[in-house]
């Protein structure tokens, strides 16, 4: 009888593992930008995608300017040499489900509420130039769990006390 809900970023993936398997199918120097859509990474019409311009790509992928160009991965090196012809796409997907836990009466009376939030997050960085993927990488959390607790000693009168207190102060 306690409320529950979910929050999604409308990801084409049901789990972190599915997203991880999809990005593993992207092959640098072989996968074309047009193929990304079928893998769940739509750079043109997709949701939750950030286009990263060339100067920011360099700052992200080569944070220390003392690293010689020859020491960088081939895709990153080719992107740096392509300069403004290089683009990166950062995809962010997540799913979170929330479930209220504890006793119904204390929750209903707004005395004590405990919510368990569980889910996953996935970020994918895909670097492209001339319509071809040069580099791909991913990060995220395969499993996230947090517990949110709220205690209101006045129960249903807590909000009334807070609003009347602010009126008295003004």
TAMOQUI-V685883 format. One record per pair of residues at least 4 apart in sequence whose ideal C-beta (glycine too) atoms are under 6 Angstrom apart, sorted by the first residue. I is the first residue (numbers start at 1). J is the second residue. D is the distance in whole Angstrom. If there is no record, write none. Layout:
# TAMOQUI-V685883
i->I j->J d->D
i->I j->J d->D
This chain:
# TAMOQUI-V685883
i->1 j->104 d->5
i->2 j->100 d->4
i->2 j->107 d->6
i->3 j->100 d->5
i->4 j->99 d->5
i->5 j->98 d->5
i->6 j->97 d->5
i->7 j->96 d->5
i->8 j->95 d->5
i->9 j->48 d->5
i->9 j->93 d->6
i->9 j->94 d->5
i->10 j->47 d->5
i->11 j->93 d->4
i->12 j->40 d->4
i->13 j->18 d->4
i->13 j->19 d->4
i->14 j->18 d->6
i->16 j->120 d->4
i->16 j->122 d->5
i->16 j->142 d->4
i->19 j->93 d->6
i->19 j->122 d->4
i->22 j->39 d->5
i->22 j->40 d->5
i->23 j->124 d->5
i->23 j->136 d->6
i->23 j->138 d->5
i->25 j->39 d->6
i->26 j->31 d->5
i->26 j->133 d->6
i->26 j->136 d->5
i->27 j->31 d->5
i->28 j->75 d->5
i->28 j->133 d->6
i->28 j->134 d->6
i->28 j->135 d->6
i->31 j->35 d->5
i->31 j->133 d->4
i->32 j->131 d->6
i->33 j->128 d->5
i->33 j->131 d->5
i->36 j->41 d->4
i->36 j->43 d->6
i->37 j->42 d->4
i->41 j->91 d->6
i->42 j->46 d->3
i->43 j->89 d->5
i->48 j->92 d->5
i->49 j->89 d->5
i->49 j->91 d->5
i->50 j->90 d->4
i->52 j->56 d->5
i->52 j->57 d->6
i->52 j->88 d->4
i->52 j->90 d->6
i->54 j->83 d->6
i->54 j->84 d->5
i->54 j->86 d->5
i->57 j->61 d->6
i->57 j->88 d->5
i->58 j->62 d->5
i->61 j->76 d->5
i->67 j->71 d->5
i->69 j->77 d->6
i->72 j->76 d->5
i->72 j->77 d->5
i->75 j->134 d->4
i->75 j->135 d->3
i->76 j->135 d->6
i->78 j->134 d->5
i->79 j->86 d->4
i->79 j->127 d->5
i->79 j->129 d->6
i->79 j->134 d->5
i->82 j->86 d->4
i->82 j->129 d->4
i->85 j->129 d->5
i->86 j->129 d->4
i->87 j->128 d->6
i->88 j->127 d->5
i->89 j->126 d->5
i->90 j->125 d->5
i->91 j->124 d->4
i->92 j->123 d->5
i->93 j->122 d->5
i->94 j->121 d->4
i->95 j->119 d->5
i->95 j->120 d->6
i->96 j->117 d->6
i->96 j->119 d->4
i->97 j->118 d->6
i->97 j->119 d->6
i->98 j->115 d->5
i->98 j->117 d->5
i->99 j->116 d->5
i->100 j->115 d->5
i->101 j->114 d->5
i->101 j->116 d->6
i->102 j->107 d->6
i->102 j->114 d->5
i->104 j->108 d->6
i->106 j->111 d->5
i->106 j->112 d->4
i->107 j->113 d->5
i->109 j->155 d->5
i->109 j->156 d->6
i->110 j->152 d->5
i->110 j->155 d->5
i->110 j->156 d->5
i->111 j->152 d->6
i->111 j->155 d->4
i->112 j->151 d->5
i->113 j->150 d->5
i->114 j->149 d->5
i->115 j->148 d->5
i->116 j->147 d->5
i->117 j->146 d->5
i->118 j->145 d->5
i->119 j->144 d->5
i->120 j->142 d->6
i->121 j->140 d->5
i->121 j->141 d->5
i->122 j->140 d->4
i->123 j->139 d->5
i->123 j->140 d->5
i->124 j->138 d->5
i->125 j->137 d->5
i->126 j->133 d->6
i->126 j->136 d->5
i->127 j->134 d->5
i->127 j->135 d->4
i->128 j->133 d->5
i->129 j->134 d->6
i->152 j->158 d->4
i->154 j->158 d->4
i->154 j->161 d->5
i->157 j->161 d->6
